[in-house]
């Protein structure tokens, strides 16, 4: 492909002719953190931030950490100045990074970068973030992935010719980050509001206008017509596995999509197994792993032996039952037992106490909570779009494909 005028081919791709490739150590000082002796509790306190990999990757700026050091602990640690860029180089989270908002230190899994004053710290942060996957690949296949300091130092990043252009790029990406962070905070707030609403509405602590009277006290088994389990077609028979029917397992709870499951079986597989085809709109929960979680599919699905489909009696609305599981999920999980894999027996599940409002009140409660879910889903979609837009901006701005100056 012919290069566009004013651009050149480099080892990291096409970039403007006036841009340069620089190794990280040629534009910055690099230092590695250390951990003060943990047996001396006097090293730990609340005076200085002590960064570990779990503290990085959530936001651009590092303003709080799970652990903190005392003055004594900080005095025997390597100090990283304000605006240092911290980058994880050991472990499963290689590539996570952030910018220090104050003087701090870190453990030995993290490298700190102190860019020269002629370069924009924010720009270097974004450039190093963009190179994270390439840096992570340097670790290779090891039980504990490690990118050594030499490998990290020699990693090259593209640099615009002036600090002004670097700052313009960083400002555009910072604006994108600000939008993402504001959406994340709004979503977190909306989820807390919904949790509070469930706590009040699903316990009868707060009653909706037009409703009064005592709720009936039942057990879950009293309000469910039938519990239907499932099974697994033989893995050795290829004819049982295909793309005819969605087949739900606990794995699908983590990646839930109401229109599809991770695995599919054939109708022949369904016929020759203990599985059952569960009609769309039915609540499905798990009695082994992921206890207390529940989903409702918009398609007919088959289920495996760890799943139970719940068919309510006429006195109970499925959508209300769904929110009941959301609110009581943690307490249901705590009822589980098992040394390696936690499970709950069907008799124990049936014995769980259940407060039963009238059908009309159930519908009113479920409608309010469904509206809240809809609002959160719409915000999640906006957040996903904002993240994709930022990714596109990084690809365009950090390669010079789009110039701001």
C-alpha positions as CSV (number, residue, x, y, z in Angstrom):
1,X,0.0,0.0,0.0
2,X,1.3,3.4,-1.0
3,X,2.1,5.7,2.0
4,X,0.2,8.9,2.3
5,X,2.4,12.0,1.7
6,X,4.1,13.1,5.0
7,X,4.0,9.7,6.6
8,X,6.5,6.9,7.1
9,X,6.5,3.2,7.9
10,X,8.0,2.2,11.2
11,X,8.2,-0.9,13.4
12,X,5.0,0.1,15.2
13,X,3.2,1.1,12.0
14,X,2.6,4.2,9.9
15,X,3.2,7.6,11.5
16,X,4.0,11.2,10.5
17,X,7.5,11.9,9.2
18,X,8.1,14.4,11.9
19,X,7.2,12.0,14.7
20,X,9.9,9.9,16.4
21,X,10.1,6.5,18.0
22,X,11.6,6.7,21.4
23,X,12.4,4.0,24.0
24,X,10.8,4.7,27.4
25,X,14.2,4.9,29.1
26,X,15.3,7.6,26.6
27,X,12.6,10.0,27.7
28,X,12.1,9.0,31.4
29,X,13.7,7.6,34.5
30,X,12.4,4.2,35.5
31,X,12.4,2.8,39.0
32,X,10.9,-0.3,40.6
33,X,9.0,-0.4,43.9
34,X,9.7,-2.5,47.0
35,X,7.7,-3.8,49.9
36,X,8.7,-2.9,53.4
37,X,9.0,-5.9,55.8
38,X,5.5,-7.0,56.5
39,X,6.5,-8.6,59.8
40,X,7.1,-5.2,61.2
41,X,3.6,-3.8,61.5
42,X,5.0,-0.3,62.3
43,X,5.8,0.0,58.6
44,X,2.1,0.2,57.8
45,X,-0.4,2.9,58.7
46,X,-2.2,5.7,56.9
47,X,0.4,8.3,56.0
48,X,1.5,7.4,52.4
49,X,-0.1,5.6,49.5
50,X,1.4,2.1,48.8
51,X,0.4,1.0,45.3
52,X,-0.2,-2.6,44.3
53,X,-1.6,-4.0,41.0
54,X,-5.1,-4.1,42.4
55,X,-5.0,-0.3,42.8
56,X,-4.4,0.3,39.1
57,X,-6.6,0.2,36.0
58,X,-9.8,1.6,37.5
59,X,-9.1,5.3,36.9
60,X,-6.4,7.4,35.3
61,X,-5.3,9.0,38.6
62,X,-4.1,7.1,41.7
63,X,-5.6,8.8,44.7
64,X,-6.3,5.9,47.1
65,X,-4.8,2.4,47.7
66,X,-5.9,-0.7,49.6
67,X,-2.7,-0.5,51.8
68,X,-0.9,2.5,53.2
69,X,2.5,3.0,54.8
70,X,3.5,4.8,58.0
71,X,6.3,7.4,57.9
72,X,8.7,4.6,59.0
73,X,7.6,2.3,56.2
74,X,7.8,5.1,53.6
75,X,11.3,6.1,54.8
76,X,12.7,2.7,53.7
77,X,10.8,2.6,50.4
78,X,11.6,4.0,47.0
79,X,9.8,7.4,46.7
80,X,8.0,8.1,43.5
81,X,7.2,11.8,42.9
82,X,3.8,13.3,42.1
83,X,2.8,12.7,38.4
84,X,4.8,9.5,38.2
85,X,3.3,6.9,35.8
86,X,3.0,3.5,37.5
87,X,2.9,0.4,35.3
88,X,2.3,-3.2,36.4
89,X,5.1,-5.5,35.0
90,X,4.6,-8.7,36.9
91,X,1.5,-11.0,37.2
92,X,-1.7,-11.5,35.4
93,X,-2.5,-7.7,35.3
94,X,0.6,-6.6,33.4
95,X,-0.3,-3.4,31.6
96,X,-2.5,-1.7,34.2
97,X,-1.3,1.8,34.9
98,X,-2.1,5.1,36.5
99,X,-0.7,8.6,37.4
100,X,0.3,9.5,40.9
101,X,-1.6,12.4,42.4
102,X,0.9,12.8,45.2
103,X,4.3,11.4,46.3
104,X,3.9,7.7,46.9
105,X,5.5,4.3,46.5
106,X,4.6,0.8,45.3
107,X,5.5,-2.9,45.6
108,X,8.0,-4.7,43.4
109,X,5.5,-5.7,40.8
110,X,5.3,-2.1,39.5
111,X,7.7,0.1,37.5
112,X,7.4,3.9,38.0
113,X,8.2,6.2,35.0
114,X,9.3,9.8,35.6
115,X,9.2,11.5,32.2
116,X,11.7,14.4,31.4
117,X,10.1,17.8,31.7
118,X,10.3,18.3,27.9
119,X,7.6,15.6,27.5
120,X,4.0,15.6,28.5
121,X,3.4,13.2,31.4
122,X,-0.3,12.7,30.3
123,X,0.8,11.9,26.7
124,X,3.4,9.4,27.9
125,X,0.7,7.8,30.1
126,X,-1.6,7.3,27.1
127,X,1.2,6.1,24.8
128,X,2.4,3.5,27.4
129,X,-1.2,2.4,27.9
130,X,-1.6,1.9,24.2
131,X,1.6,-0.2,24.2
132,X,0.3,-2.4,27.1
133,X,-0.6,-5.4,25.0
134,X,2.7,-5.4,23.3
135,X,4.6,-5.1,26.6
136,X,2.5,-7.9,28.1
137,X,3.4,-10.2,25.2
138,X,7.1,-9.8,26.2
139,X,6.3,-11.9,29.3
140,X,5.7,-15.0,27.2
141,X,4.1,-18.1,28.6
142,X,5.2,-18.4,32.2
143,X,3.5,-19.5,35.4
144,X,4.1,-16.0,36.7
145,X,4.3,-13.6,33.8
146,X,7.2,-11.1,34.1
147,X,8.4,-8.3,31.9
148,X,11.9,-7.5,33.1
149,X,13.1,-3.9,33.5
150,X,15.3,-4.1,30.4
151,X,12.4,-5.2,28.2
152,X,10.2,-2.6,29.6
153,X,12.8,0.2,29.3
154,X,13.5,-0.7,25.6
155,X,9.8,-0.5,24.6
156,X,9.3,2.2,22.1
157,X,6.5,4.7,21.8
158,X,5.6,7.2,19.1
159,X,6.2,10.9,20.0
160,X,5.0,14.0,18.3
161,X,7.7,16.6,17.7
162,X,6.5,19.2,20.2
163,X,5.2,19.1,23.8
164,X,2.3,21.3,22.7
165,X,1.0,18.6,20.3
166,X,1.5,15.9,23.0
167,X,-0.5,18.0,25.4
168,X,-3.3,18.6,22.8
169,X,-3.6,14.8,22.2
170,X,-3.6,14.1,26.0
171,X,-6.2,16.7,26.6
172,X,-8.6,15.2,24.0
173,X,-8.1,11.7,25.5
174,X,-8.5,13.1,29.0
175,X,-11.9,14.6,28.0
176,X,-12.9,11.1,26.8
177,X,-11.7,9.7,30.1
178,X,-13.7,12.3,32.0
179,X,-16.9,11.3,30.1
180,X,-16.3,7.6,30.8
181,X,-15.6,8.3,34.5
182,X,-18.8,10.4,34.9
183,X,-20.9,7.6,33.3
184,X,-19.3,5.0,35.5
185,X,-20.1,7.1,38.6
186,X,-23.6,7.7,37.4
187,X,-24.2,4.0,36.8
188,X,-22.8,3.2,40.3
189,X,-25.1,5.8,41.8
190,X,-28.2,4.4,39.9
191,X,-27.3,0.8,41.1
192,X,-27.1,2.0,44.7
193,X,-30.5,3.7,44.3
194,X,-32.0,0.5,42.9
195,X,-30.5,-1.6,45.7
196,X,-32.1,0.8,48.2
197,X,-35.4,0.6,46.4
198,X,-35.3,-3.2,46.5
199,X,-34.5,-3.2,50.2
200,X,-37.6,-1.1,50.8
201,X,-40.0,-2.5,48.3
202,X,-39.3,-6.2,48.5
203,X,-39.5,-6.3,52.3
204,X,-42.6,-4.2,52.6
205,X,-40.7,-1.5,54.5
206,X,-42.1,1.0,52.0
207,X,-45.5,0.5,50.4
208,X,-46.5,2.0,47.1
209,X,-49.6,4.3,47.0
210,X,-52.8,2.3,46.9
211,X,-51.5,-0.7,48.7
212,X,-51.9,-1.8,52.3
213,X,-52.5,-4.8,54.4
214,X,-50.2,-7.6,55.6
215,X,-48.2,-9.7,53.3
216,X,-48.5,-13.5,53.4
217,X,-45.6,-15.3,55.0
218,X,-44.7,-18.4,52.9
219,X,-41.8,-20.5,51.9
220,X,-40.4,-20.4,48.4
221,X,-41.7,-24.0,47.7
222,X,-45.2,-22.8,48.6
223,X,-45.4,-20.3,45.7
224,X,-43.6,-22.4,43.0
225,X,-45.7,-24.9,41.0
226,X,-42.8,-27.0,39.9
227,X,-38.9,-27.0,39.8
228,X,-37.5,-28.5,36.6
229,X,-33.9,-29.6,36.4
230,X,-31.6,-30.4,33.5
231,X,-28.8,-32.6,32.2
232,X,-25.8,-32.8,29.9
233,X,-25.9,-34.7,26.6
234,X,-23.0,-37.1,26.1
235,X,-19.9,-35.2,25.1
236,X,-18.7,-38.3,23.2
237,X,-21.5,-38.1,20.7
238,X,-20.9,-35.4,18.1
239,X,-24.5,-35.6,17.0
240,X,-25.7,-34.2,20.3
241,X,-23.8,-30.9,20.0
242,X,-24.6,-28.3,17.3
243,X,-26.4,-25.1,16.8
244,X,-30.0,-25.9,17.2
245,X,-30.8,-25.1,20.9
246,X,-29.1,-22.9,23.5
247,X,-27.9,-25.0,26.4
248,X,-27.4,-23.0,29.7
249,X,-24.8,-23.7,32.4
250,X,-23.5,-21.6,35.3
251,X,-20.9,-20.1,32.9
252,X,-23.7,-18.2,31.2
253,X,-24.4,-16.3,34.4
254,X,-21.1,-14.4,34.0
255,X,-21.7,-13.5,30.3
256,X,-25.5,-13.4,30.4
257,X,-27.1,-12.6,27.1
258,X,-30.9,-13.2,27.0
259,X,-30.7,-14.3,23.4
260,X,-27.9,-16.9,23.4
261,X,-25.8,-19.2,25.6
262,X,-22.2,-20.2,25.4
263,X,-22.9,-23.7,24.2
264,X,-25.5,-25.2,21.9
265,X,-26.9,-28.7,21.5
266,X,-29.1,-30.4,18.9
267,X,-32.7,-31.6,19.4
268,X,-31.3,-35.1,19.3
269,X,-29.0,-34.3,22.2
270,X,-31.9,-32.9,24.1
271,X,-33.9,-36.1,23.5
272,X,-31.1,-38.3,24.7
273,X,-30.3,-36.5,27.9
274,X,-31.9,-35.5,31.2
275,X,-32.1,-31.9,30.0
276,X,-35.3,-30.1,29.5
277,X,-36.4,-27.3,27.1
278,X,-37.4,-24.4,29.2
279,X,-39.8,-21.9,27.7
280,X,-38.7,-18.3,27.2
281,X,-39.7,-16.0,30.1
282,X,-39.0,-18.6,32.7
283,X,-36.8,-17.8,35.7
284,X,-33.7,-20.1,35.9
285,X,-31.4,-20.3,38.9
286,X,-28.5,-22.4,40.0
287,X,-28.3,-25.0,42.8
288,X,-24.5,-25.6,42.3
289,X,-22.1,-22.6,42.0
290,X,-23.3,-19.1,41.5
291,X,-26.0,-19.6,44.1
292,X,-28.6,-17.0,44.4
293,X,-28.2,-15.7,40.9
294,X,-31.2,-15.9,38.5
295,X,-31.7,-15.1,34.8
296,X,-34.7,-15.0,32.4
297,X,-34.1,-15.8,28.7
298,X,-36.0,-14.4,25.8
299,X,-35.7,-17.7,23.9
300,X,-36.4,-21.3,24.8
301,X,-33.3,-22.9,26.3
302,X,-32.1,-26.3,27.5
303,X,-30.4,-26.4,30.9
304,X,-27.8,-28.6,32.6
305,X,-28.0,-30.5,35.9
306,X,-26.8,-27.5,37.9
307,X,-29.8,-25.4,36.9
308,X,-33.4,-25.3,38.1
309,X,-36.3,-23.6,36.2
310,X,-38.9,-22.2,38.5
311,X,-42.6,-22.2,37.4
312,X,-44.5,-20.0,39.8
313,X,-48.1,-20.6,40.9
314,X,-50.7,-18.0,39.8
315,X,-50.1,-16.0,43.1
316,X,-46.6,-15.1,42.0
317,X,-45.3,-13.0,39.1
318,X,-42.1,-14.2,37.5
319,X,-40.7,-10.7,37.2
320,X,-41.2,-10.1,40.9
321,X,-39.5,-13.4,41.6
322,X,-36.6,-12.3,39.5
323,X,-36.0,-9.2,41.6
324,X,-36.6,-11.2,44.8
325,X,-33.6,-13.4,43.8
326,X,-31.5,-10.2,43.1
327,X,-32.2,-8.9,46.5
328,X,-31.8,-12.2,48.4
329,X,-29.0,-13.6,46.3
330,X,-26.3,-13.1,48.9
331,X,-28.3,-14.8,51.7
332,X,-29.1,-17.7,49.4
333,X,-25.4,-18.1,48.6
334,X,-24.6,-18.2,52.3
335,X,-27.0,-21.2,52.7
336,X,-24.8,-23.2,50.3
337,X,-22.4,-25.9,51.5
338,X,-19.6,-27.9,50.1
339,X,-15.8,-28.1,50.6
340,X,-14.8,-27.5,47.0
341,X,-18.0,-26.6,45.1
342,X,-20.8,-24.8,47.0
343,X,-24.3,-26.1,46.4
344,X,-27.8,-26.0,47.8
345,X,-30.3,-28.8,47.9
346,X,-33.7,-28.4,46.4
347,X,-35.4,-29.0,49.8
348,X,-33.3,-26.3,51.4
349,X,-34.1,-23.9,48.5
350,X,-37.8,-24.6,49.0
351,X,-37.6,-23.8,52.7
352,X,-36.4,-20.2,52.2
353,X,-38.9,-17.7,53.7
354,X,-40.9,-15.7,51.2
355,X,-43.0,-12.6,51.8
356,X,-45.9,-12.6,49.3
357,X,-47.7,-9.3,48.4
358,X,-50.8,-9.3,46.3
359,X,-50.3,-9.9,42.5
360,X,-51.2,-6.3,41.8
361,X,-48.5,-5.0,44.3
362,X,-46.0,-7.5,42.9
363,X,-46.6,-6.1,39.4
364,X,-46.3,-2.5,40.6
365,X,-43.0,-3.2,42.4
366,X,-41.6,-5.1,39.5
367,X,-42.5,-2.3,37.1
368,X,-40.6,0.3,39.2
369,X,-37.5,-1.9,39.4
370,X,-37.7,-2.8,35.7
371,X,-37.7,0.9,34.8
372,X,-34.6,1.3,36.9
373,X,-33.0,-1.6,35.1
374,X,-33.9,-0.1,31.8
375,X,-32.3,3.2,32.8
376,X,-29.1,1.4,33.9
377,X,-29.0,-0.6,30.7
378,X,-29.2,2.5,28.6
379,X,-26.4,4.1,30.6
380,X,-24.3,0.9,30.2
381,X,-24.8,1.2,26.4
382,X,-23.6,4.8,26.5
383,X,-20.6,3.8,28.5
384,X,-19.7,1.0,26.1
385,X,-20.0,3.5,23.2
386,X,-17.8,6.0,25.0
387,X,-15.1,3.4,25.6
388,X,-15.2,2.4,21.9
389,X,-14.9,6.1,20.9
390,X,-12.0,6.6,23.2
391,X,-10.3,3.5,21.8
392,X,-10.8,4.8,18.2
393,X,-9.4,8.2,19.3
394,X,-6.3,6.5,20.8
395,X,-5.7,4.6,17.6
396,X,-6.0,7.8,15.5
397,X,-4.3,10.3,17.8
398,X,-1.4,8.2,19.1
399,X,-0.3,7.2,15.6
400,X,-0.7,10.7,14.1
401,X,-3.4,9.5,11.7
402,X,-5.3,12.5,13.1
403,X,-3.4,15.6,13.9
404,X,-4.7,18.2,16.3
405,X,-1.9,20.8,15.6
